[in-house]
Amino acid sequence: MLQKFDQRNKEIKVFVKDRLYSRHEAKVSVFDSVVQGGDAVWEGIRVYPAGIFLLDRHLKRLRESAHAMHFERVPENEFIIDAIHSTLRANGMFHDTHIRLTLTRGEKITSGMDPRLNQSGPCLIVLAEWKPPVYNHEDGIAVISSAIRRNNPNYLDSKIHHNNLINNILAKIQANAAGVDAALMLDSGGFASELNGTNIFMVKAGVVYTPNADSCLHGITRGLVLELCQKENIPCQEKNLSLTELYNADEVFCSGTMGELTPIYAIDGRPIRKNSKVLAMLNKAFEACRNQYCSPIPDLTLGNS
Ligand SMILES: Cc1ncc(COP(=O)(O)O)c(C=O)c1O
């Protein structure tokens, strides 16, 4: 699956630092920390007709990531929310929209690694694009297990949602070379951790399992799926999962803001059955909570956009 250019994004407005710019003018300095060292934190957020999905949870994770990275002068939530609203309003975006919200450590006075060189505060980027869920929920995706191990807290804690994505990009390159959609990354113990850009679940005998969140990103959709299982009385458990368990699962699916819940129909060439009742139930519950968990966008409704 290769995303294509969406013509609707040709003239979009992007918020950088303190104001909106046209797509072609929206830039950060070559002295910005994200250029110098991937020194930034980010969130992917989806917009549905009812508003911005799970915004409070995304802002909480962004703040926790920035705190762990010892960012200074992090903008207040009010400022960030205002910037998001202005961007969506300027673009008339109220559905089928994905926001890439990035907070860099900001511009340095000279190139270098030392955060003390950052003296002008962080830089907020709100990049909202027309982007329906990237995976086809009916067809699903095929994956391979990658030779690239997912970082664990010994090296780089995946509880920080940072922009240093090389770990995952290397795995994705392997998936591309193998002609499949995504790479399944194992942890240092050889258990499944997550796909290069989404979390993984399997269903066996009516029980939903997902890897312990030791090496994977503690995905917001992953958390919601666990909540929905409880709500729907579907037994669910976080545990170490080996490739053999995944190959023999009744169903495997992935979760993430980009693609929502998507079935996985093959792992390393082993076919996995689709059409389980459990994923169908979870998808139904997921759809139902879209309205409930959305923050409305002031002055932007279907009527006036
Ligand atoms: C590596 C990785 N795993 C999982 C996810 C899914 O997380 P979420 O459900 O918060 O979108 C993401 C999303 O950014 C990711 O980058």
The ligand as an SDF file (V2000), in Angstrom:
LIG
                    3D

 16 16  0  0  0  0  0  0  0  0999 V2000
    5.1350    2.9660   15.9020 C   0  0  0  0  0  0  0  0  0  0  0  0
    3.6870    3.2400   16.0980 C   0  0  0  0  0  0  0  0  0  0  0  0
    2.9120    2.3030   16.6470 N   0  0  0  0  0  0  0  0  0  0  0  0
    1.5960    2.4930   16.8430 C   0  0  0  0  0  0  0  0  0  0  0  0
    0.9910    3.6750   16.4650 C   0  0  0  0  0  0  0  0  0  0  0  0
   -0.4950    3.8550   16.6820 C   0  0  0  0  0  0  0  0  0  0  0  0
   -0.7220    4.7510   17.7200 O   0  0  0  0  0  0  0  0  0  0  0  0
   -2.0890    5.5570   17.8320 P   0  0  0  0  0  0  0  0  0  0  0  0
   -3.1590    4.5670   18.0500 O   0  0  0  0  0  0  0  0  0  0  0  0
   -1.8720    6.4460   18.9990 O   0  0  0  0  0  0  0  0  0  0  0  0
   -2.2630    6.2930   16.5490 O   0  0  0  0  0  0  0  0  0  0  0  0
    1.7650    4.6980   15.9050 C   0  0  0  0  0  0  0  0  0  0  0  0
    1.1460    5.9770   15.5650 C   0  0  0  0  0  0  0  0  0  0  0  0
    1.7800    6.9990   15.5030 O   0  0  0  0  0  0  0  0  0  0  0  0
    3.1500    4.4790   15.7070 C   0  0  0  0  0  0  0  0  0  0  0  0
    3.9270    5.4190   15.1610 O   0  0  0  0  0  0  0  0  0  0  0  0
  1  2  1  0
  2  3  1  0
  2 15  2  0
  3  4  2  0
  4  5  1  0
  5  6  1  0
  5 12  2  0
  6  7  1  0
  7  8  1  0
  8  9  2  0
  8 10  1  0
  8 11  1  0
 12 13  1  0
 12 15  1  0
 13 14  2  0
 15 16  1  0
M  END
$$$$
